[in-house]
Amino acid sequence: MSAGDFVPHTPDDIEAMLGVIGASSIDDLFTVIPAALRDPSISLPEALPEPGVVSHLRALASRNAPAGDGVNFLGGGLYDHYVPAAVRAMQSRGEFATAYTPYQAEASQGTLQMIFEFQTMIAELFGLAVSNASLYDGGTGLVEAVNLAAMRRDGRRVLLCGGVNPRYRRVLETYADGLGIEVGVLPTTDMVTDPSAIGSDDVLAVVVQQPNAWGFLEDARALATAAGEAGAVVIGIADPMTLGVLAPPGEWGAHIAIAEGQAVGNPMAFGGQCVGLFACNDEFARHMPGRLVGETVDADGRRGWVLTLQAREQHIKREKAGSNICTNQTLFALGVAVHLSWLGPEGLRRVGEISGALAHEAARRIASETNFEIASSRPFVREFAVRGPRDTLEELRHRGIFAGPALDDDTFNLAFTEKRTPQDVEVLVEALTEIGKT
């Protein structure tokens, strides 16, 4: 059997199609690909028996250094918070094991109720009217927020505070090119943005991250006020695990808020596992991307849940669709919902307080006992940027300490969670003291 057996087109069909586009052969269609890449030779070893394959894969896996095997101060958007055992227990229950999409409400009540509760929690957490069933991750959440703003307001320029996560910025720049939207980055002083830099020239939206990518606190209210005076939509990027001690985006003036939800109920896993959190006010609710689950009653008056609003191109007229997001991160959103339920408002506040106390103690000692310096005088919660020798992160890894990400040649982040201890801070300070002397 050859590959041609799976092609439905006859030779005459192929010849006719090639004639229309002006190509003499199918090979002509691939001339834009370098010849060396079209049919590369792949050197594969001899096949192994099953035990040999298992041993080989174990050897490969052992080359990884899991975040839990060292002292973890990694930040920059993904964090090592404690995940309660209740999360995994609930994620494995049959009530939440449904088909790929919960279109068939009578067979998906567990998942639909969970999403409904999740939406309620996120809307309350962000201080906004409504939330969707989740998006892919924080970066795509920002793209969808800008797209949503463009559907309701005029303007083609989006201004990002300089402290917006650079990964989010790159994702937005990729998508914005196709949307015909110009992306600008506001300047920073002392690692925060001056509200007066916003101006008022054709601004569609202003994106404010609080805390910012360096961990420092922006003057979010002033930025939102300046954006409002320019007629712009305010898009807030939140850190959900700091919202027990910080004002939510809706309170300081955001019309739309997004966040990466990994830190809530989901462990770090090779840069994931990610889930985008998304909420907005009433103005944008009917154009909100993705799914929205609502509460209803059945023919017998019993409480139930259904997919209520889906502003995407598979369900409504394409020109009216608000998004091409086709699904949501149900499993990871379930982790978020269980963890938030487990914590409650008081528990979330305690996580913020414990993490913040450790971070401030570490910053005090780093500034007073090492040759490193805190990169800004601005306040922070549980994460901050440090300046020091460019090879510091590698030196820390050799000592079993994970830090970062690197922001530039001599600046990197340190993040603290409720999993860290005073002993961990001692290990970090001792290592930085040694590294700073070399």
C-alpha positions in Angstrom: 0.0 0.0 0.0 1.4 3.4 -1.0 0.7 6.9 0.1 -1.2 7.4 -3.1 -3.8 4.9 -1.9 -5.1 7.5 0.6 -5.3 10.4 -1.9 -8.9 10.7 -3.3 -7.8 12.7 -6.4 -7.3 11.0 -9.7 -4.3 11.8 -11.9 -6.7 13.9 -14.1 -7.9 15.8 -11.0 -4.3 16.6 -10.0 -3.3 17.7 -13.5 -6.4 20.0 -13.7 -5.6 21.6 -10.3 -1.9 22.1 -11.2 -3.0 23.7 -14.4 -5.1 26.3 -12.6 -2.3 27.4 -10.3 0.3 27.2 -13.0 2.5 24.4 -11.6 3.9 21.7 -13.8 4.1 19.0 -11.0 3.4 18.5 -7.4 7.1 18.9 -6.6 6.8 22.5 -7.8 4.6 23.2 -4.8 7.4 22.5 -2.4 10.3 24.4 -4.1 10.0 27.1 -1.4 11.3 24.5 1.1 15.1 24.0 1.0 16.0 20.8 -0.7 17.9 19.5 2.3 14.7 19.7 4.4 12.3 18.1 1.9 13.4 14.5 2.3 16.0 14.4 5.1 17.7 11.1 5.9 17.1 10.1 9.5 19.6 7.8 11.1 17.7 5.5 13.5 19.2 2.8 15.7 18.2 -0.8 15.5 14.8 -1.7 17.1 14.9 -2.6 20.7 12.8 -5.1 22.6 10.3 -3.7 25.0 12.5 -4.0 28.2 15.3 -2.2 26.3 13.0 0.6 25.2 11.8 1.1 28.8 15.4 1.2 30.1 16.4 3.6 27.4 13.5 6.0 28.2 14.3 5.8 31.9 17.9 6.8 31.1 16.7 9.8 29.0 14.2 10.8 31.7 16.9 10.7 34.4 18.7 13.5 32.6 15.9 15.9 33.6 16.1 17.8 36.9 12.5 18.0 38.3 11.8 21.3 40.0 10.9 19.5 43.2 14.4 18.0 43.4 16.0 21.3 44.2 15.2 24.5 46.1 12.8 26.3 43.7 12.7 30.0 43.4 11.5 30.1 39.7 9.0 32.8 38.8 8.1 34.9 35.7 4.6 33.6 35.4 4.8 29.9 36.6 5.1 29.2 40.3 5.8 26.3 42.6 2.8 26.6 45.0 1.5 23.7 47.0 -1.2 21.6 45.3 -3.5 19.9 47.9 -4.1 16.2 47.5 -7.8 17.0 47.2 -7.1 18.5 43.7 -5.8 15.3 42.2 -8.5 13.2 44.0 -11.3 15.4 42.6 -9.7 15.5 39.1 -9.9 11.7 38.9 -13.5 11.3 39.9 -15.9 9.9 37.3 -18.4 12.8 37.6 -15.9 15.0 35.7 -14.8 12.4 33.1 -16.9 13.4 30.1 -16.5 13.6 26.4 -14.2 16.1 24.7 -16.9 18.8 24.7 -19.8 19.0 27.1 -22.4 19.7 24.3 -24.6 16.9 25.5 -25.8 18.5 28.7 -27.6 15.4 30.1 -24.3 13.4 30.0 -22.1 16.2 31.2 -23.7 17.7 34.3 -20.6 17.1 36.5 -18.3 19.0 34.1 -20.8 21.7 33.4 -21.5 22.4 37.1 -17.7 22.5 37.8 -17.2 25.1 35.0 -20.2 27.1 36.3 -18.6 27.2 39.8 -15.2 27.9 38.3 -16.6 30.9 36.4 -18.2 32.2 39.5 -15.0 32.0 41.5 -12.9 33.7 38.8 -15.4 36.5 38.4 -15.4 37.1 42.1 -11.6 36.8 42.3 -11.0 39.4 39.6 -13.8 41.7 40.8 -15.6 41.6 37.4 -19.1 40.6 36.2 -18.5 37.4 34.3 -15.8 34.9 33.5 -15.6 32.2 30.8 -14.8 28.5 31.1 -11.1 29.2 30.6 -8.7 29.7 27.7 -5.5 27.9 26.7 -3.0 30.0 28.7 -2.2 33.6 29.8 -0.6 34.6 26.5 -3.6 33.6 24.4 -5.8 35.2 27.0 -4.1 38.5 26.3 -4.7 38.1 22.5 -8.4 37.3 23.1 -8.7 40.4 25.4 -7.3 42.7 22.7 -9.5 41.1 20.1 -12.5 41.6 22.3 -11.6 45.2 22.9 -11.3 45.8 19.1 -14.8 44.4 18.6 -16.3 47.0 20.9 -14.1 50.1 20.6 -12.3 52.2 18.0 -8.6 52.5 17.7 -5.8 50.3 16.3 -3.0 50.9 18.8 -2.5 48.8 21.9 -0.1 50.0 24.6 1.6 47.6 26.9 3.2 48.7 30.1 6.9 47.9 30.0 6.5 45.4 32.8 4.1 43.1 30.8 5.5 39.5 30.6 7.7 39.5 27.5 6.3 36.1 26.4 2.8 37.5 26.4 4.0 40.4 24.4 5.6 38.2 21.7 2.4 36.1 21.4 0.3 39.3 21.0 2.7 40.8 18.4 2.3 37.6 16.4 -1.5 37.7 16.4 -1.8 41.5 16.2 0.0 41.6 12.8 -3.0 39.6 11.3 -5.5 41.8 13.1 -4.0 45.0 11.8 -3.3 46.2 15.3 -0.1 48.1 16.3 1.5 47.1 19.5 3.6 49.6 21.5 5.5 49.3 24.7 5.5 52.1 27.3 8.8 53.1 28.8 9.6 52.3 32.5 11.4 54.1 35.3 12.7 52.1 38.2 10.9 49.0 36.6 7.4 50.5 36.6 5.4 52.6 34.1 4.7 56.3 34.4 0.9 56.9 33.7 1.7 60.1 31.9 3.4 58.1 29.1 0.0 56.8 27.8 -1.1 59.9 25.9 -4.3 59.9 24.0 -3.6 59.3 20.3 -5.9 56.5 18.9 -5.3 54.1 21.8 -7.5 51.0 21.7 -6.3 49.4 24.9 -3.7 49.7 27.6 -2.4 46.5 29.2 -1.4 46.7 32.8 0.2 43.7 34.6 0.0 43.8 38.4 2.5 42.7 39.8 4.6 43.2 36.7 6.9 40.7 35.1 9.7 41.8 37.5 7.5 41.3 40.5 7.1 45.0 41.4 3.8 46.8 41.9 2.6 49.3 39.3 0.5 52.3 40.2 -2.4 50.4 38.6 -5.2 52.8 39.5 -3.3 55.8 38.0 -2.6 53.8 34.9 -6.2 52.7 34.5 -7.4 56.3 35.1 -5.0 57.6 32.4 -6.1 54.9 30.0 -9.7 55.8 30.6 -9.1 59.4 29.9 -7.6 58.3 26.6 -10.8 56.4 25.8 -8.9 53.1 26.0 -10.0 49.7 27.2 -8.0 48.7 30.3 -6.8 45.1 30.2 -5.4 43.8 33.5 -3.0 40.9 33.8 -3.3 39.4 37.3 -1.4 36.9 39.4 -4.3 34.9 41.0 -2.2 33.8 44.0 -1.5 37.4 45.1 -5.2 38.4 45.0 -5.6 37.5 48.6 -3.5 40.5 49.5 -3.8 42.8 46.4 -6.9 44.6 45.0 -8.4 42.7 42.1 -8.2 44.1 38.6 -11.9 45.1 38.5 -11.4 47.2 41.6 -8.5 49.3 40.2 -10.2 49.9 36.9 -9.7 47.0 34.5 -12.5 46.4 32.0 -11.1 42.9 31.0 -8.7 40.8 33.1 -6.7 37.8 32.2 -4.2 35.6 34.1 -2.2 32.4 33.9 -3.8 30.0 36.3 -1.1 27.3 36.5 -0.2 28.3 40.0 -3.7 27.5 41.3 -4.1 23.8 41.7 -1.6 22.8 39.0 2.0 21.8 39.4 4.9 23.0 37.3 5.4 20.6 34.4 8.0 21.4 31.7 6.7 25.0 31.5 3.0 24.1 32.0 0.5 23.0 32.8 -1.3 26.1 31.8 -4.9 27.4 31.9 -5.9 30.9 30.9 -8.2 32.8 33.2 -10.5 35.4 31.6 -13.1 37.8 33.0 -14.7 41.1 31.9 -17.4 43.6 32.7 -21.0 43.6 31.3 -20.0 45.7 28.3 -18.0 42.9 26.8 -19.9 39.9 28.1 -21.8 38.9 25.0 -18.6 39.0 22.8 -16.5 37.2 25.4 -14.4 34.3 23.8 -14.8 30.7 24.4 -17.6 29.0 26.4 -19.9 30.2 29.1 -21.9 27.8 31.2 -25.2 28.9 32.7 -27.6 27.6 35.3 -31.1 26.5 34.2 -33.9 24.0 35.2 -35.1 21.0 33.3 -38.7 20.1 32.4 -39.3 18.8 35.9 -38.0 22.0 37.5 -34.7 20.4 38.6 -31.5 22.6 38.7 -29.1 21.9 35.9 -26.4 23.4 33.8 -25.9 24.0 30.0 -23.6 25.7 27.6 -25.2 29.2 27.4 -23.0 31.5 25.3 -20.4 30.5 22.7 -19.3 33.5 20.7 -17.1 31.5 18.3 -17.2 30.8 14.6 -18.3 27.2 14.8 -21.6 28.2 16.4 -22.6 31.5 15.0 -22.1 33.6 11.8 -18.4 33.9 11.3 -18.4 37.6 10.9 -20.1 37.9 14.3 -17.8 35.5 16.1 -15.7 36.9 18.8 -13.0 34.2 18.8 -11.9 31.0 17.1 -11.1 29.4 20.5 -12.8 26.0 20.2 -12.4 24.6 23.7 -11.3 25.2 27.2 -8.8 23.7 29.7 -11.3 21.7 31.6 -9.0 19.5 33.6 -6.7 22.3 34.7 -9.7 24.6 35.3 -11.0 21.9 37.6 -7.7 22.1 39.5 -8.2 25.8 39.9 -11.7 25.4 41.2 -10.8 22.7 43.7 -7.8 24.6 45.0 -9.7 27.9 45.4 -12.5 26.0 47.2 -9.9 24.4 49.4 -8.2 27.7 50.3 -11.2 30.0 50.6 -10.7 33.7 50.9 -8.8 33.4 54.2 -6.5 30.7 52.9 -5.7 32.7 49.8 -4.8 35.6 52.0 -2.6 33.5 54.2 -0.7 32.2 51.1 -0.1 35.7 50.0 1.1 36.7 53.5 3.4 33.7 54.0 4.9 34.1 50.5 5.3 37.8 50.9 7.0 37.6 54.3 9.6 35.1 53.0 10.2 37.3 49.9 10.8 40.4 52.0 13.1 38.6 54.4 15.1 37.2 51.5 15.3 40.7 49.9 16.5 42.3 53.1 19.2 39.7 53.6 20.3 39.7 49.9 20.7 43.5 50.0 22.6 43.5 53.3 24.7 40.3 53.1 25.6 39.8 49.5 27.0 41.7 46.5 23.7 41.5 44.7 21.1 44.3 44.7 17.4 44.5 44.4 16.6 45.9 40.9 14.0 48.4 42.0 12.9 50.4 45.0 9.3 49.7 44.2 7.2 47.5 46.5 6.6 43.9 45.7 4.6 40.9 47.0 6.3 37.5 46.6 8.6 38.0 43.6 11.4 40.5 42.8 14.2 41.1 40.3 17.9 40.9 41.4 21.0 42.3 39.7 24.3 40.4 39.8 26.9 38.5 37.7 25.5 37.1 34.4 26.3 33.5 35.1 24.5 33.5 38.5 21.6 31.2 37.4 24.0 28.6 36.1 26.0 28.8 39.3 22.8 28.4 41.4 21.8 25.3 39.4 25.1 23.7 40.1 24.1 24.1 43.8 20.7 22.6 43.3 18.9 26.0 43.4 16.5 27.0 40.6 15.9 30.7 40.0 14.9 32.9 37.1 13.9 33.6 34.5 16.8 35.8 33.3 15.5 39.2 32.3 18.8 40.4 30.7 22.5 39.7 31.1 22.7 40.7 34.8 19.0 40.6 36.1 16.9 37.7 37.1 13.8 36.9 39.1 13.4 35.3 42.5 9.9 34.1 43.5 8.7 32.8 46.9 5.7 30.6 47.7 4.2 29.1 50.8 6.3 26.0 50.0 9.6 27.8 50.7 11.0 27.9 54.2 13.4 30.1 56.2 16.0 27.3 55.7 15.5 27.7 51.9 16.2 31.4 52.2 19.3 30.6 54.2 20.5 28.3 51.5 19.8 30.9 48.8 21.6 33.7 50.7 24.6 31.6 51.4 24.9 30.6 47.7 24.5 34.2 46.5 27.1 35.3 49.0 29.6 32.8 47.6 28.8 33.6 44.0 29.1 37.3 44.6 32.6 37.0 45.8 33.9 35.3 42.6 
